[in-house]
Amino acid sequence: MSGSAEASGERSIAAGSIRQALTGDFAVAHYVEKSLTLPPEALELPPRAPSGMVNLPERARLFIGRQPELARLDEAFEDTGGVVVQAVHGLGGIGKSTLAAKWAAGRTGAYNPVWWITAETPDDLEAGLADLAVALQPALRDVLSPEARSERAVQWLAERDGWLLVLDNVTDPADVRPLLGRTTGGRFLITTRRASGWHGIAEPLSLDVLELPQAVELFERTYAGTADGIEELCGTLGCLPLAVEQAAAYCAEARITPSAYRDLLARHPERILANTAEGGDAEQTIARVWRVTMDRLADTPVAARILRVIAWWAPDGIPRAYVESLGDEPDVREALRRLAAHSMIGLREDGTISVHRLVQAVSRAGEDGAEGHAEAVRVLLEEAWNAMDRPLVREWNLQVIALLQHDSELGIPRDFEVLLYIGAADLMGTEVPEKVLWAYEYAVTLCEQHHLGRTPTARLAQRRLSDICWLAGDQHRAEVLLMTSVMVARRVLGRDDPRTIDERTALAKVRMRQERTLKQGLSLAVKNARWAERALGADAPQTLRAGAVVAEGWRLRAESRPRPYAARAVAEIERLLDKAVRAEGECGDTALAHRWELGAAREAAGDLAGAIRVTEEYLEQRSAPSDGVDTQGLKARQRIAVLFWKAGEHERARELAVALLAEVESALPADDDLGGRLREALTPLVGPPPDDET
């Protein structure tokens, strides 16, 4: 053997050009690459860490706010039994590492060591543990392999407590599971973009963006120029800490204003978000951070497709149904799951998606931005018809208007010029009736000019114009518009299509509400409801809506001519009520609507006791709104009070009326239309009874 080595001292060993050596008592095996002497102290784990052993980055220097999150970490690490693991997760750039560094810096007196390890990959984790071993035992430097030093560090952590280890930017919970499983004491603080996968490993803590005043303060820590435009820029950046720091440093070095940076960001988002200050970490820019995340999702291509599409919509309130056409159902669900798991989107409990506005900006600016724009347009056009359902109209409008606000050279179909006017009018509501009427009329005119008569967009414009005409008192025009829409729907979609059935339902309702066409409207409503049940089934939403209009028609018929029609109206509405209860339960919206109509029909038939009973059932079955005034509840109680008066129970009616009037006075302003009608109906009830009852 060429070369030799001598060992001296109890339990010391020497090694030459060999790969493995054993101590005389077979206690420890070591790999060596060169001739060396292992000092005796290297063979024992140090009983304690050197005093004041701290390894933390300087991220806490620009720390702003986050007091609730710091308090939650304080509370989480108060537990004194066993190992405690907390995982701070959130979007890249949201300040997870800064929060961890700030909290850990305040705990150097409570833990030793306080040690920071970048743990993005298993190799990074091993290297960080190897460095920890050298800090614990400097004699191990250049003696043991990195793998052996890492193992020594894990052994030391496993046998001791009182330490704090920060594992920064963990990619996969599985990467740290073996380490966590071998320790029984101490503290781990993990930062990660992974929002899920921590069950049974760590307690997760979700981190959100800064509040706007905090973002402005963070910007001003770096930028000392004009304050004009800082608040607007921070809002554009979505108050994302890394983006705010990045922008402030750029503005300071380039000597430009926040407004100028905001303009650059709007025109060149991907390039601007990839810039960093001189001497800054090029890896820690918004564009780079998110590009790394998307590289990890490359095996789920639908994820990138979804981001490209939602990049053109509003950042909040995106219905999950809007992305269902972007792939097969399992692929879309998996893509949404993974995007949420990596904190690129948020999946809300109300069934909507949220995405940070800067994620949108980068996604729009990519090579496939034009493709995403085209798909975003296509989806909203296809959803135009569903937006006729009033509860869905606002969320659809928000996405349409957000798309139209982008200064894009990619162009949009002519349909969207129509949708812009429809959306604007819908959001105005009925507060400015003249402008709303003009916007709907112009939308219909555009449909005619662009030959869009058979498209969902045109039908939507006609429906909206019909609604506003009805509210404005032009019943004839409303009916004509709906007749045209029904004919087009039958030709384009077929008479069994749910949308065609809904159009006939709307036409029947308009006809019933005009005295001259009440009979004709009720006949159409009955035929339409029967057709809906045959074509779609008794439980279909369109069938239930059609039935609700039939019930309303029978109530109107009973009130217009009680003697020949009231009794039959009661029977017909009760039959419809039974169907609705079987379809959606006692408290379903349709069942409640039928009970309301049944109460009025019984009153028209002279069955006052029955009308009172049904209206009281209506009140019991419905749920009052969680906020605002329960206007429908007020109307129901007013009806009951009037019914008691008509039935001769004047004292009971008076008690109800007095209490209800007091509630109306406190809940509704003096100029409120409903309040005026309720006061008018209730005021006579609080006076003396008729002379013949005195």
C-alpha positions as CSV (number, residue, x, y, z in Angstrom):
1,M,0.0,0.0,0.0
2,S,1.5,3.4,-1.0
3,G,1.4,5.9,1.9
4,S,0.7,5.3,5.5
5,A,-1.1,6.9,8.4
6,E,-0.6,6.7,12.1
7,A,-3.2,6.9,14.8
8,S,-2.6,7.9,18.4
9,G,-4.9,8.3,21.3
10,E,-7.7,6.2,22.8
11,R,-10.3,5.1,20.2
12,S,-8.7,7.2,17.4
13,I,-8.3,5.7,13.9
14,A,-6.2,6.4,10.9
15,A,-6.9,5.7,7.3
16,G,-5.0,5.9,4.0
17,S,-6.4,5.4,0.5
18,I,-9.5,3.4,1.5
19,R,-13.2,4.0,1.4
20,Q,-14.2,2.7,4.8
21,A,-12.7,2.3,8.3
22,L,-14.0,1.0,11.6
23,T,-13.0,1.8,15.1
24,G,-11.6,-0.9,17.2
25,D,-14.8,-1.5,19.1
26,F,-16.9,-1.3,15.8
27,A,-18.7,1.7,17.1
28,V,-18.8,4.0,14.0
29,A,-18.1,3.5,10.3
30,H,-16.7,6.4,8.3
31,Y,-16.0,7.0,4.6
32,V,-12.8,8.8,3.8
33,E,-11.2,9.9,0.6
34,K,-7.7,10.8,1.7
35,S,-5.2,10.1,4.4
36,L,-6.5,11.7,7.6
37,T,-6.6,11.4,11.3
38,L,-10.0,11.5,13.0
39,P,-9.7,13.2,16.4
40,P,-11.4,11.4,19.3
41,E,-13.9,14.1,19.9
42,A,-15.4,13.5,16.4
43,L,-16.6,10.1,17.5
44,E,-19.0,11.4,20.1
45,L,-22.0,13.6,19.6
46,P,-21.6,16.9,21.4
47,P,-23.8,17.1,24.5
48,R,-24.9,20.6,23.6
49,A,-24.6,23.2,20.9
50,P,-22.1,26.0,21.2
51,S,-23.6,29.0,23.0
52,G,-25.5,31.5,20.8
53,M,-25.4,29.3,17.7
54,V,-27.6,31.2,15.2
55,N,-27.9,31.0,11.4
56,L,-30.6,33.3,10.0
57,P,-30.8,35.3,6.8
58,E,-31.4,39.1,6.7
59,R,-35.0,38.8,5.4
60,A,-36.4,40.3,8.5
61,R,-34.9,43.7,7.7
62,L,-37.9,44.9,5.7
63,F,-40.5,43.2,7.9
64,I,-43.9,45.0,8.0
65,G,-47.1,44.0,9.9
66,R,-48.1,40.4,10.3
67,Q,-48.9,40.7,14.0
68,P,-51.7,38.1,13.9
69,E,-49.5,35.6,12.2
70,L,-46.6,36.1,14.7
71,A,-49.1,35.7,17.5
72,R,-50.3,32.4,16.0
73,L,-46.7,31.1,15.8
74,D,-46.1,32.1,19.4
75,E,-49.2,30.1,20.4
76,A,-48.3,27.1,18.3
77,F,-44.8,26.8,19.8
78,E,-45.9,27.2,23.4
79,D,-46.5,23.4,23.6
80,T,-43.7,21.8,25.6
81,G,-44.3,18.2,24.8
82,G,-42.5,16.4,21.9
83,V,-41.6,17.9,18.5
84,V,-43.7,20.8,17.2
85,V,-43.9,21.4,13.5
86,Q,-45.6,24.5,11.9
87,A,-45.8,25.0,8.1
88,V,-46.3,28.5,6.8
89,H,-47.7,28.3,3.2
90,G,-48.8,30.7,0.5
91,L,-48.1,32.1,-2.9
92,G,-44.5,32.6,-4.0
93,G,-43.4,36.1,-2.9
94,I,-46.1,36.5,-0.3
95,G,-43.5,36.8,2.6
96,K,-43.3,33.3,4.1
97,S,-39.5,33.4,4.5
98,T,-39.6,36.9,5.8
99,L,-42.1,36.0,8.4
100,A,-40.2,32.9,9.5
101,A,-36.9,34.9,9.7
102,K,-38.6,37.6,11.8
103,W,-40.2,35.1,14.2
104,A,-37.0,33.0,14.5
105,A,-34.8,36.1,15.1
106,G,-36.9,36.9,18.2
107,R,-36.4,33.4,19.6
108,T,-32.6,33.2,19.8
109,G,-32.7,33.4,23.5
110,A,-35.2,30.6,23.9
111,Y,-33.7,28.0,21.5
112,N,-30.2,26.9,20.7
113,P,-29.3,26.4,17.9
114,V,-31.6,28.6,15.8
115,W,-30.7,27.3,12.4
116,W,-31.9,28.1,8.8
117,I,-31.8,25.5,6.1
118,T,-32.9,26.1,2.5
119,A,-34.8,22.8,1.8
120,E,-36.2,23.2,-1.7
121,T,-34.8,19.8,-2.8
122,P,-33.7,16.7,-0.8
123,D,-30.1,17.6,-1.8
124,D,-30.5,21.1,-0.4
125,L,-31.8,19.6,2.9
126,E,-28.9,17.2,3.2
127,A,-26.4,20.0,2.5
128,G,-28.0,22.2,5.1
129,L,-27.9,19.4,7.7
130,A,-24.3,18.7,6.8
131,D,-23.5,22.4,7.5
132,L,-25.3,22.2,10.8
133,A,-23.1,19.2,11.8
134,V,-20.0,21.2,11.1
135,A,-21.3,24.1,13.2
136,L,-21.9,21.6,16.0
137,Q,-18.5,19.9,15.6
138,P,-16.0,22.0,13.5
139,A,-13.6,19.0,13.6
140,L,-15.9,17.2,11.1
141,R,-15.1,19.7,8.3
142,D,-13.2,17.9,5.5
143,V,-13.3,14.7,7.5
144,L,-16.7,13.1,6.8
145,S,-18.6,13.0,3.6
146,P,-21.6,15.3,3.3
147,E,-23.9,12.3,3.7
148,A,-22.2,11.3,6.9
149,R,-22.2,14.8,8.3
150,S,-26.0,15.1,7.5
151,E,-26.6,11.8,9.4
152,R,-24.6,13.1,12.4
153,A,-26.8,16.2,12.5
154,V,-30.0,14.2,12.4
155,Q,-28.6,12.0,15.2
156,W,-27.9,15.0,17.3
157,L,-31.3,16.5,16.7
158,A,-33.0,13.2,17.5
159,E,-31.4,12.9,20.9
160,R,-31.9,16.5,22.1
161,D,-34.5,19.3,22.4
162,G,-34.4,23.0,22.8
163,W,-33.5,23.7,19.2
164,L,-35.3,25.5,16.4
165,L,-34.8,24.5,12.8
166,V,-36.3,26.6,9.9
167,L,-36.8,24.6,6.7
168,D,-37.3,27.2,4.0
169,N,-39.2,26.7,0.7
170,V,-40.0,23.0,1.1
171,T,-41.3,21.7,-2.2
172,D,-42.9,18.4,-1.1
173,P,-43.9,17.3,2.4
174,A,-42.5,13.9,1.6
175,D,-39.0,15.4,1.4
176,V,-39.0,16.3,5.1
177,R,-41.1,13.5,6.4
178,P,-38.1,11.2,7.3
179,L,-36.4,14.0,9.2
180,L,-39.5,14.9,11.1
181,G,-40.2,11.3,11.9
182,R,-36.8,10.7,13.6
183,T,-37.0,13.7,16.0
184,T,-38.9,13.6,19.3
185,G,-38.2,17.1,20.6
186,G,-37.3,20.5,19.3
187,R,-39.1,22.8,16.9
188,F,-39.5,22.9,13.1
189,L,-40.7,26.0,11.3
190,I,-41.4,25.2,7.6
191,T,-42.1,27.6,4.8
192,T,-43.7,26.2,1.6
193,R,-45.8,27.0,-1.4
194,R,-47.6,23.7,-0.8
195,A,-51.0,24.4,0.8
196,S,-51.9,20.7,1.2
197,G,-50.2,17.4,2.1
198,W,-49.3,18.4,5.7
199,H,-51.9,16.3,7.5
200,G,-50.2,14.3,10.2
201,I,-46.9,16.1,9.6
202,A,-47.4,19.8,10.5
203,E,-49.9,22.4,11.5
204,P,-50.5,24.7,8.4
205,L,-50.6,28.5,8.7
206,S,-51.9,30.2,5.5
207,L,-50.3,33.6,4.7
208,D,-52.2,36.2,2.7
209,V,-51.0,39.5,1.1
210,L,-50.4,42.6,3.1
211,E,-53.1,45.2,3.8
212,L,-52.8,48.2,1.5
213,P,-51.4,50.6,4.2
214,Q,-48.7,48.0,5.1
215,A,-47.8,47.6,1.4
216,V,-47.3,51.3,1.1
217,E,-45.1,51.4,4.2
218,L,-43.0,48.6,2.8
219,F,-42.6,50.5,-0.5
220,E,-41.5,53.6,1.3
221,R,-38.8,51.8,3.3
222,T,-36.8,51.5,0.1
223,Y,-38.1,54.3,-2.1
224,A,-37.7,57.9,-0.9
225,G,-39.1,59.7,-4.0
226,T,-42.5,61.3,-4.7
227,A,-45.4,59.6,-2.9
228,D,-47.7,60.2,-5.9
229,G,-48.9,56.9,-7.3
230,I,-47.5,54.6,-4.5
231,E,-50.9,53.5,-3.3
232,E,-52.2,52.9,-6.8
233,L,-49.0,50.9,-7.7
234,C,-49.3,48.7,-4.5
235,G,-52.9,48.0,-5.4
236,T,-51.8,47.0,-8.9
237,L,-49.2,44.7,-7.4
238,G,-51.9,43.1,-5.3
239,C,-50.0,44.1,-2.1
240,L,-47.6,41.1,-2.7
241,P,-44.6,41.8,-0.5
242,L,-41.9,40.6,-2.9
243,A,-43.4,42.5,-5.8
244,V,-43.6,45.6,-3.7
245,E,-40.0,45.4,-2.6
246,Q,-38.9,44.6,-6.2
247,A,-40.8,47.6,-7.5
248,A,-39.5,50.0,-4.8
249,A,-35.9,49.0,-5.5
250,Y,-36.4,49.4,-9.3
251,C,-38.0,52.8,-8.9
252,A,-35.2,54.0,-6.5
253,E,-32.4,52.8,-8.8
254,A,-34.0,53.8,-12.1
255,R,-35.1,57.2,-10.7
256,I,-38.6,56.7,-12.0
257,T,-42.0,57.4,-10.3
258,P,-44.3,54.7,-9.1
259,S,-46.8,55.8,-11.8
260,A,-44.1,55.2,-14.5
261,Y,-43.4,51.8,-13.1
262,R,-47.1,51.0,-13.1
263,D,-47.2,52.0,-16.8
264,L,-44.2,49.7,-17.6
265,L,-45.8,46.9,-15.7
266,A,-49.0,47.2,-17.7
267,R,-47.1,47.0,-21.0
268,H,-44.3,44.6,-20.2
269,P,-45.4,42.6,-17.1
270,E,-43.2,39.5,-17.6
271,R,-40.0,41.5,-18.2
272,I,-40.6,44.0,-15.4
273,L,-41.4,41.3,-12.9
274,A,-38.1,39.5,-13.8
275,N,-36.0,42.6,-12.9
276,T,-34.1,42.9,-9.6
277,A,-32.1,45.6,-8.0
278,E,-28.3,45.7,-8.5
279,G,-26.8,43.1,-6.1
280,G,-30.1,41.5,-5.5
281,D,-30.9,37.8,-5.8
282,A,-31.9,37.2,-9.4
283,E,-33.5,34.0,-8.3
284,Q,-35.8,35.9,-6.0
285,T,-38.0,37.8,-8.5
286,I,-41.7,37.3,-9.0
287,A,-41.3,36.0,-12.6
288,R,-38.6,33.5,-11.5
289,V,-40.4,32.3,-8.4
290,W,-43.6,31.5,-10.3
291,R,-41.8,30.0,-13.3
292,V,-40.2,27.4,-11.0
293,T,-43.6,26.5,-9.7
294,M,-45.1,26.1,-13.1
295,D,-42.2,23.9,-14.1
296,R,-43.2,21.6,-11.3
297,L,-46.7,21.4,-12.8
298,A,-45.5,20.6,-16.3
299,D,-46.9,17.1,-16.0
300,T,-50.4,18.6,-15.6
301,P,-50.8,20.6,-18.8
302,V,-54.4,21.6,-18.0
303,A,-53.1,23.6,-15.1
304,A,-51.2,25.9,-17.4
305,R,-54.2,26.1,-19.7
306,I,-56.5,27.2,-16.8
307,L,-54.0,29.9,-15.7
308,R,-53.8,31.3,-19.3
309,V,-57.6,31.6,-19.4
310,I,-58.4,33.0,-16.0
311,A,-55.6,35.5,-16.5
312,W,-58.0,37.5,-18.6
313,W,-60.9,37.6,-16.0
314,A,-61.4,39.2,-12.7
315,P,-59.0,38.0,-9.9
316,D,-61.9,37.0,-7.6
317,G,-65.3,35.4,-8.0
318,I,-64.5,33.1,-11.0
319,P,-67.1,30.3,-11.1
320,R,-65.4,26.9,-11.2
321,A,-68.0,26.0,-13.8
322,Y,-66.3,28.4,-16.2
323,V,-63.2,26.2,-16.5
324,E,-64.9,22.9,-16.8
325,S,-64.7,23.0,-20.6
326,L,-60.9,23.3,-20.6
327,G,-60.3,19.5,-20.3
328,D,-61.9,16.3,-19.2
329,E,-63.5,16.5,-15.8
330,P,-60.8,14.4,-14.0
331,D,-58.0,16.4,-15.6
332,V,-59.7,19.8,-14.7
333,R,-60.2,18.7,-11.1
334,E,-56.7,17.5,-10.8
335,A,-55.3,20.7,-12.3
336,L,-57.3,22.9,-9.9
337,R,-56.2,20.7,-7.0
338,R,-52.5,21.0,-7.9
339,L,-52.7,24.8,-8.6
340,A,-54.3,25.3,-5.2
341,A,-51.9,23.0,-3.5
342,H,-49.0,25.1,-4.9
343,S,-50.8,28.3,-3.9
344,M,-51.1,29.6,-7.5
345,I,-54.9,29.9,-7.1
346,G,-57.4,29.8,-4.2
347,L,-60.5,27.5,-4.2
348,R,-63.2,29.2,-2.2
349,E,-66.0,27.5,-0.3
350,D,-68.6,29.4,-2.4
351,G,-67.5,27.5,-5.5
352,T,-65.3,30.2,-7.0
353,I,-61.7,30.6,-7.9
354,S,-59.4,33.4,-7.0
355,V,-56.0,34.2,-8.5
356,H,-53.4,37.0,-7.7
357,R,-53.5,39.8,-10.3
358,L,-49.7,39.4,-10.8
359,V,-50.0,35.7,-11.6
360,Q,-52.6,36.8,-14.2
361,A,-50.2,39.5,-15.6
362,V,-47.4,36.9,-16.1
363,S,-49.8,34.4,-17.6
364,R,-51.2,36.9,-20.0
365,A,-47.7,37.9,-21.2
366,G,-46.5,34.4,-21.9
367,E,-46.1,32.9,-25.4
368,D,-49.5,31.3,-25.1
369,G,-51.3,34.5,-23.9
370,A,-53.2,34.9,-27.2
371,E,-54.5,31.3,-27.0
372,G,-55.7,32.0,-23.4
373,H,-57.4,35.2,-24.5
374,A,-59.3,33.3,-27.3
375,E,-60.4,30.6,-24.8
376,A,-61.4,33.2,-22.2
377,V,-63.7,34.9,-24.8
378,R,-65.1,31.6,-26.0
379,V,-66.0,30.5,-22.4
380,L,-67.8,33.7,-21.6
381,L,-69.8,33.6,-24.8
382,E,-70.9,30.1,-24.0
383,E,-71.9,31.2,-20.5
384,A,-73.9,34.1,-21.7
385,W,-77.2,32.2,-21.8
386,N,-76.7,30.8,-18.3
387,A,-76.3,34.4,-17.1
388,M,-80.0,35.0,-17.8
389,D,-80.5,33.3,-14.4
390,R,-80.5,36.5,-12.3
391,P,-78.4,35.0,-9.4
392,L,-75.6,34.3,-11.9
393,V,-75.7,37.6,-13.7
394,R,-73.3,39.6,-11.5
395,E,-70.5,37.0,-11.4
396,W,-70.7,36.7,-15.2
397,N,-70.7,40.5,-15.7
398,L,-67.6,40.9,-13.6
399,Q,-65.7,38.5,-15.8
400,V,-66.9,40.1,-19.0
401,I,-66.1,43.6,-17.9
402,A,-62.7,42.5,-16.6
403,L,-61.8,40.9,-20.0
404,L,-62.9,44.0,-21.8
405,Q,-60.8,46.3,-19.6
406,H,-57.5,44.7,-20.8
407,D,-55.8,46.9,-23.4
408,S,-55.2,44.0,-25.8
409,E,-54.4,44.0,-29.4
410,L,-55.7,40.5,-29.8
411,G,-59.2,41.6,-30.7
412,I,-62.6,40.3,-29.5
413,P,-65.6,39.0,-31.4
414,R,-68.4,41.4,-32.2
415,D,-70.5,39.6,-29.6
416,F,-68.4,41.2,-26.9
417,E,-69.3,44.7,-27.9
418,V,-72.9,43.7,-27.2
419,L,-72.0,42.0,-23.9
420,L,-70.2,45.2,-22.8
421,Y,-73.5,47.2,-23.0
422,I,-75.5,44.4,-21.4
423,G,-73.0,44.0,-18.6
424,A,-72.9,47.7,-17.9
425,A,-76.6,48.0,-17.9
426,D,-77.0,45.0,-15.6
427,L,-74.6,46.5,-13.1
428,M,-76.5,49.8,-13.1
429,G,-79.6,47.9,-12.1
430,T,-82.7,50.1,-12.1
431,E,-81.2,53.1,-10.4
432,V,-80.8,54.9,-13.8
433,P,-83.7,53.5,-15.8
434,E,-83.2,55.8,-18.9
435,K,-79.5,54.8,-19.3
436,V,-80.3,51.1,-18.7
437,L,-83.1,51.2,-21.3
438,W,-80.7,52.9,-23.8
439,A,-77.9,50.4,-23.2
440,Y,-80.2,47.4,-23.7
441,E,-81.7,49.0,-26.8
442,Y,-78.3,49.6,-28.2
443,A,-77.2,46.0,-27.5
444,V,-80.2,44.8,-29.5
445,T,-79.4,47.2,-32.3
446,L,-75.8,45.9,-32.4
447,C,-77.1,42.4,-32.7
448,E,-79.1,43.3,-35.7
449,Q,-76.2,45.2,-37.3
450,H,-73.8,42.3,-36.8
451,H,-76.4,39.7,-37.8
452,L,-76.2,38.0,-34.4
453,G,-79.9,37.2,-34.2
454,R,-79.5,33.5,-33.5
455,T,-76.7,33.7,-30.9
456,P,-77.0,33.4,-27.1
457,T,-75.8,37.0,-26.9
458,A,-78.7,38.3,-29.0
459,R,-81.2,36.3,-27.0
460,L,-79.7,37.7,-23.8
461,A,-80.0,41.2,-25.1
462,Q,-83.6,40.7,-26.1
463,R,-84.5,39.2,-22.7
464,R,-82.9,42.1,-20.8
465,L,-84.6,44.7,-23.0
466,S,-87.9,42.9,-22.5
467,D,-87.4,43.0,-18.7
468,I,-86.7,46.7,-18.6
469,C,-89.6,47.4,-21.0
470,W,-91.9,45.6,-18.6
471,L,-90.6,47.6,-15.6
472,A,-91.0,50.8,-17.6
473,G,-94.7,49.9,-18.3
474,D,-94.3,49.0,-22.0
475,Q,-95.9,45.5,-21.7
476,H,-96.6,45.2,-25.4
477,R,-93.0,45.7,-26.4
478,A,-91.8,43.3,-23.7
479,E,-94.2,40.6,-25.1
480,V,-93.0,41.2,-28.7
481,L,-89.4,40.8,-27.8
482,L,-90.0,37.6,-25.9
483,M,-92.1,36.2,-28.7
484,T,-89.2,36.7,-31.1
485,S,-86.7,35.2,-28.6
486,V,-89.0,32.1,-28.2
487,M,-89.2,31.6,-32.0
488,V,-85.4,31.9,-32.4
489,A,-84.7,29.5,-29.5
490,R,-87.1,26.9,-31.0
491,R,-85.4,27.1,-34.4
492,V,-81.8,27.1,-33.1
493,L,-82.0,25.0,-30.0
494,G,-85.2,22.9,-30.4
495,R,-88.4,23.0,-28.4
496,D,-87.1,20.5,-25.7
497,D,-84.0,22.5,-24.9
498,P,-84.0,23.9,-21.3
499,R,-83.3,27.4,-22.6
500,T,-86.3,27.3,-24.9
501,I,-88.5,26.2,-22.1
502,D,-87.2,29.1,-19.9
503,E,-88.0,31.5,-22.8
504,R,-91.6,30.2,-23.0
505,T,-91.9,30.5,-19.2
506,A,-90.9,34.2,-19.4
507,L,-93.3,34.8,-22.3
508,A,-96.2,33.2,-20.3
509,K,-95.4,35.3,-17.3
510,V,-95.5,38.6,-19.3
511,R,-98.8,37.6,-20.9
512,M,-100.4,36.6,-17.6
513,R,-99.6,39.9,-16.0
514,Q,-101.6,41.8,-18.6
515,E,-105.3,41.7,-18.0
516,R,-106.2,41.4,-21.6
517,T,-103.9,38.3,-22.1
518,L,-104.2,36.7,-18.7
519,K,-106.2,33.7,-20.0
520,Q,-103.9,33.2,-23.0
521,G,-100.8,33.5,-20.7
522,L,-102.1,30.9,-18.2
523,S,-102.9,28.5,-21.0
524,L,-99.3,28.9,-22.4
525,A,-97.9,28.5,-18.9
526,V,-99.8,25.2,-18.3
527,K,-98.8,23.8,-21.7
528,N,-95.2,24.8,-21.1
529,A,-95.0,23.2,-17.6
530,R,-96.4,19.9,-19.0
531,W,-93.9,20.0,-21.8
532,A,-91.0,20.7,-19.4
533,E,-92.0,17.8,-17.2
534,R,-92.1,15.4,-20.2
535,A,-88.9,16.7,-21.7
536,L,-86.8,17.3,-18.6
537,G,-88.4,15.5,-15.7
538,A,-90.4,16.8,-12.7
539,D,-87.3,17.7,-10.7
540,A,-85.6,19.8,-13.4
541,P,-85.1,23.5,-12.4
542,Q,-86.7,24.6,-15.6
543,T,-89.8,22.5,-14.8
544,L,-90.0,23.9,-11.3
545,R,-89.7,27.5,-12.6
546,A,-92.5,26.8,-15.2
547,G,-94.7,25.4,-12.4
548,A,-94.2,28.5,-10.3
549,V,-95.5,30.7,-13.2
550,V,-98.6,28.4,-13.5
551,A,-99.3,28.9,-9.8
552,E,-99.0,32.6,-10.2
553,G,-101.3,32.5,-13.2
554,W,-104.0,30.6,-11.2
555,R,-103.7,33.1,-8.4
556,L,-104.2,36.0,-10.8
557,R,-107.2,34.2,-12.3
558,A,-108.7,33.7,-8.9
559,E,-108.3,37.3,-7.9
560,S,-109.7,38.6,-11.2
561,R,-112.8,36.4,-11.2
562,P,-113.1,34.7,-7.8
563,R,-116.5,33.1,-8.2
564,P,-115.8,30.8,-11.2
565,Y,-112.0,30.3,-10.7
566,A,-110.9,30.7,-7.0
567,A,-111.8,27.1,-5.9
568,R,-110.1,25.6,-8.9
569,A,-107.1,27.9,-8.4
570,V,-106.7,26.5,-4.8
571,A,-106.8,22.9,-6.1
572,E,-104.4,23.5,-8.9
573,I,-101.9,25.3,-6.7
574,E,-102.1,22.6,-4.0
575,R,-101.3,20.0,-6.7
576,L,-98.3,22.0,-7.8
577,L,-97.2,22.5,-4.2
578,D,-97.2,18.7,-3.6
579,K,-95.0,18.2,-6.7
580,A,-92.5,20.9,-5.6
581,V,-92.3,19.4,-2.1
582,R,-91.5,16.0,-3.6
583,A,-88.8,17.6,-5.8
584,E,-87.0,19.9,-3.4
585,G,-88.5,19.6,0.1
586,E,-90.8,21.7,2.2
587,C,-88.3,24.6,2.4
588,G,-87.4,24.7,-1.3
589,D,-87.8,28.0,-3.2
590,T,-90.5,26.7,-5.5
591,A,-92.5,25.2,-2.6
592,L,-92.3,28.5,-0.7
593,A,-93.5,30.4,-3.8
594,H,-96.4,28.0,-4.2
595,R,-97.4,28.6,-0.5
596,W,-97.4,32.3,-1.1
597,E,-99.7,32.0,-4.1
598,L,-101.9,29.5,-2.3
599,G,-102.5,31.9,0.6
600,A,-103.7,34.6,-1.9
601,A,-105.9,32.1,-3.7
602,R,-107.5,30.9,-0.5
603,E,-108.2,34.5,0.4
604,A,-109.9,35.0,-3.0
605,A,-112.0,31.9,-2.4
606,G,-113.2,33.3,1.0
607,D,-111.3,30.7,3.1
608,L,-109.7,33.3,5.4
609,A,-108.7,30.7,8.1
610,G,-107.0,28.6,5.4
611,A,-105.2,31.6,4.0
612,I,-103.9,32.5,7.5
613,R,-102.7,28.9,8.1
614,V,-100.9,28.7,4.8
615,T,-99.2,32.1,5.2
616,E,-98.1,31.2,8.7
617,E,-96.6,27.9,7.3
618,Y,-94.9,30.0,4.7
619,L,-93.2,32.1,7.4
620,E,-92.2,29.0,9.4
621,Q,-90.6,27.2,6.4
622,R,-88.6,30.1,5.0
623,S,-85.3,31.4,6.3
624,A,-84.9,35.1,7.0
625,P,-81.9,36.7,5.3
626,S,-78.7,36.9,7.4
627,D,-78.3,40.6,6.7
628,G,-80.6,43.5,5.6
629,V,-84.3,43.9,6.1
630,D,-86.5,40.8,5.7
631,T,-88.9,42.5,3.3
632,Q,-90.8,39.3,2.3
633,G,-91.3,38.4,6.0
634,L,-92.8,41.9,6.6
635,K,-95.2,41.4,3.6
636,A,-96.3,38.0,4.9
637,R,-97.0,39.3,8.4
638,Q,-98.9,42.2,6.9
639,R,-101.0,39.8,5.0
640,I,-101.8,37.8,8.2
641,A,-102.8,40.9,10.1
642,V,-105.2,42.0,7.3
643,L,-106.6,38.5,7.1
644,F,-107.4,38.5,10.8
645,W,-109.1,41.9,10.4
646,K,-111.2,40.5,7.6
647,A,-112.1,37.5,9.6
648,G,-113.4,39.7,12.4
649,E,-110.6,39.1,14.9
650,H,-109.9,42.8,15.2
651,E,-108.0,42.7,18.5
652,R,-105.6,40.1,17.2
653,A,-105.2,42.1,14.0
654,R,-104.6,45.3,15.9
655,E,-101.8,43.7,18.1
656,L,-100.1,42.4,15.0
657,A,-100.4,45.7,13.1
658,V,-99.1,47.8,16.0
659,A,-96.0,45.7,16.4
660,L,-95.4,45.5,12.7
661,L,-95.8,49.2,12.1
662,A,-93.2,49.9,14.8
663,E,-90.8,47.5,13.0
664,V,-91.5,49.1,9.6
665,E,-90.8,52.6,11.0
666,S,-87.4,51.4,12.4
667,A,-86.4,49.2,9.4
668,L,-87.5,51.1,6.4
669,P,-87.0,54.8,5.6
670,A,-90.0,57.1,5.2
671,D,-89.6,57.4,1.4
672,D,-89.3,53.6,0.8
673,D,-91.9,52.3,-1.6
674,L,-92.5,49.0,0.3
675,G,-92.6,50.9,3.6
676,G,-95.3,53.2,2.2
677,R,-97.4,50.3,1.0
678,L,-97.1,48.5,4.4
679,R,-98.0,51.6,6.3
680,E,-101.0,52.2,4.1
681,A,-102.3,48.7,4.6
682,L,-101.6,48.5,8.4
683,T,-102.7,52.0,9.6
684,P,-106.5,51.3,9.3
685,L,-106.0,48.2,11.5
686,V,-104.8,50.1,14.5
687,G,-108.0,52.3,14.6
688,P,-111.4,51.4,16.0
689,P,-113.3,48.4,14.4
690,P,-116.2,49.0,12.1
691,D,-119.4,50.6,13.6
692,D,-121.4,47.4,13.5
693,E,-118.7,45.7,15.6
694,T,-118.5,48.4,18.2
